Amino acid sequence: MKPPTHWSTARLHLRPPVIEDADVLFATYTQDPEVTKYLMWRPHDSAETTRDFVRRCLEQWQDGPTYSWVILTQLDDQLVGMIDLEIHGFRAEIGYVLAKRFWGQGYMTEAVRGLIDWALPQPDIYRVWATCDVENLASARVLEKAGMQREGLLRRWILHPNVSDTPRDSWCYASVK
């Protein structure tokens, strides 16, 4: 099962990334240590690193299980971030990143809600979930505002190399049917 390549919400349009997005992604957030603090990768040191990332995203669209979209504003077509969905059987996991200058405007909550609204009605998906570092209060709030329920603490769950060299605790959130 593949999700739609293009979809929209009230204020956003989402589509798979293209190589031409790499320079904008790099300038907007992939090199920003504050944006990448709670991500599983270090800030990119060049636009070429971001182009390699975009190439991997495009390859994954062919075979899955991960599907990535760039998030653009409908009003002026600004690229504000990315979101992905990784499908494993009856479970779909959401990951995302948003450029700093767009924080606090509800864009990511809207994108996460859009993915949940697509995924849960699918006959084979019963659980949409995400995790966030216990110190990433903004991400926890995004997931809660998108309607997900906090299920519990995952101890030593994920490595965030920009915070620590050892695995960190994460909150687990989910929406289920």
C-alpha positions as CSV (number, residue, x, y, z in Angstrom):
1,M,0.0,0.0,0.0
2,K,1.4,3.4,-1.0
3,P,0.1,6.7,0.3
4,P,-0.9,9.5,-2.1
5,T,2.1,11.3,-3.7
6,H,0.3,14.7,-3.5
7,W,-2.2,15.9,-0.9
8,S,-3.4,19.1,0.7
9,T,-4.7,20.4,3.9
10,A,-6.4,23.8,4.6
11,R,-3.1,25.7,4.4
12,L,-0.6,23.2,3.0
13,H,0.4,21.3,0.0
14,L,2.5,18.2,0.3
15,R,4.5,16.4,-2.5
16,P,7.5,14.1,-2.7
17,P,10.8,16.0,-2.7
18,V,12.7,16.6,-5.9
19,I,16.5,17.2,-6.2
20,E,15.8,20.9,-6.9
21,D,14.5,21.2,-3.3
22,A,17.9,20.4,-1.8
23,D,19.3,23.9,-1.9
24,V,16.1,25.3,-0.2
25,L,16.1,22.5,2.4
26,F,19.7,23.2,3.2
27,A,19.2,27.0,3.4
28,T,16.0,26.6,5.4
29,Y,16.8,23.9,8.0
30,T,19.1,20.9,7.3
31,Q,22.2,22.8,8.5
32,D,20.5,24.4,11.5
33,P,21.6,22.9,14.8
34,E,18.6,24.2,16.6
35,V,16.2,22.5,14.2
36,T,18.1,19.3,14.0
37,K,18.7,19.0,17.8
38,Y,16.2,16.2,18.4
39,L,16.6,14.5,15.0
40,M,18.5,11.2,14.4
41,W,21.0,13.0,12.1
42,R,23.5,15.7,12.5
43,P,23.2,19.0,10.7
44,H,24.2,18.8,7.1
45,D,27.5,20.4,6.2
46,S,26.7,21.0,2.6
47,A,23.8,21.2,0.1
48,E,25.3,18.0,-1.5
49,T,24.6,16.1,1.8
50,T,21.0,17.3,1.5
51,R,20.9,16.3,-2.2
52,D,22.0,12.8,-1.1
53,F,19.2,12.7,1.5
54,V,16.6,13.8,-1.1
55,R,17.9,11.0,-3.5
56,R,17.3,8.4,-0.7
57,C,13.8,9.8,-0.1
58,L,13.0,9.4,-3.8
59,E,14.4,5.8,-3.9
60,Q,12.2,4.9,-0.9
61,W,9.1,6.0,-2.9
62,Q,9.8,3.1,-5.3
63,D,9.9,0.3,-2.7
64,G,8.8,1.8,0.6
65,P,8.3,1.4,3.5
66,T,9.1,5.1,4.0
67,Y,7.3,7.8,2.1
68,S,8.5,11.4,2.5
69,W,6.9,14.7,1.5
70,V,8.0,18.3,1.5
71,I,5.6,20.6,3.1
72,L,4.7,23.8,1.2
73,T,2.4,26.7,2.1
74,Q,-0.6,27.0,-0.3
75,L,-0.6,30.7,0.0
76,D,2.9,31.4,-1.4
77,D,4.5,27.9,-2.0
78,Q,7.1,28.3,0.7
79,L,8.9,25.1,1.7
80,V,8.5,24.9,5.5
81,G,9.7,21.4,6.3
82,M,9.2,17.7,5.6
83,I,7.1,14.8,7.0
84,D,7.3,11.1,6.4
85,L,5.3,8.0,7.0
86,E,6.9,4.6,7.5
87,I,4.5,1.7,7.0
88,H,5.1,-1.7,8.6
89,G,2.1,-4.0,8.3
90,F,-0.7,-2.6,10.4
91,R,1.4,0.2,11.9
92,A,2.4,3.6,10.4
93,E,5.0,5.8,12.0
94,I,5.2,9.5,11.5
95,G,8.4,11.6,11.5
96,Y,8.8,15.3,10.7
97,V,10.9,18.4,10.8
98,L,9.9,22.1,10.5
99,A,12.1,25.1,9.7
100,K,12.6,27.3,12.7
101,R,11.0,30.4,11.2
102,F,7.7,28.4,10.8
103,W,7.6,27.1,14.4
104,G,4.4,28.0,16.4
105,Q,2.1,28.5,13.4
106,G,0.3,25.2,13.5
107,Y,1.7,23.9,10.2
108,M,3.2,20.6,11.6
109,T,0.1,19.8,13.6
110,E,-1.9,20.3,10.4
111,A,0.4,18.0,8.4
112,V,0.4,15.3,11.1
113,R,-3.4,15.4,11.3
114,G,-3.6,15.1,7.5
115,L,-1.5,11.9,7.6
116,I,-3.5,10.4,10.4
117,D,-6.7,11.3,8.5
118,W,-5.4,9.4,5.5
119,A,-3.8,6.4,7.3
120,L,-6.4,5.3,9.8
121,P,-9.2,4.8,7.3
122,Q,-6.9,2.4,5.3
123,P,-8.2,-1.1,5.9
124,D,-4.8,-2.5,6.8
125,I,-3.6,0.2,9.2
126,Y,-4.7,0.1,12.8
127,R,-2.1,2.3,14.5
128,V,-0.5,5.6,13.6
129,W,2.3,6.5,16.0
130,A,5.2,8.8,16.6
131,T,7.9,9.3,19.3
132,C,9.6,12.4,20.5
133,D,12.4,13.1,23.0
134,V,11.1,13.7,26.5
135,E,12.7,17.2,26.4
136,N,11.2,18.1,23.0
137,L,8.1,19.8,24.5
138,A,7.1,21.5,21.2
139,S,7.0,18.1,19.3
140,A,5.0,16.6,22.1
141,R,2.5,19.4,21.8
142,V,2.3,18.9,18.0
143,L,1.3,15.3,18.5
144,E,-1.2,16.1,21.2
145,K,-2.8,18.8,19.2
146,A,-3.0,16.4,16.2
147,G,-5.2,14.2,18.4
148,M,-2.6,11.5,19.4
149,Q,-2.6,10.1,22.9
150,R,0.5,9.8,24.9
151,E,0.9,6.0,25.6
152,G,4.0,6.0,27.7
153,L,7.7,6.4,28.2
154,L,10.2,4.4,26.0
155,R,13.3,4.3,28.0
156,R,16.6,4.6,26.1
157,W,14.6,4.4,22.9
158,I,16.4,6.6,20.4
159,L,19.7,8.2,19.7
160,H,19.7,11.9,19.1
161,P,23.4,12.6,18.3
162,N,23.0,16.3,18.6
163,V,22.0,15.9,22.3
164,S,23.8,12.8,23.5
165,D,26.0,9.9,22.3
166,T,23.7,7.5,24.3
167,P,20.1,6.5,23.6
168,R,17.5,8.9,25.1
169,D,14.1,8.4,26.6
170,S,11.1,9.2,24.3
171,W,7.4,9.7,24.7
172,C,5.3,7.4,22.5
173,Y,2.1,8.8,21.0
174,A,-0.5,7.0,18.9
175,S,-3.9,7.2,17.3
176,V,-5.6,3.9,16.8
177,K,-8.8,2.5,15.4
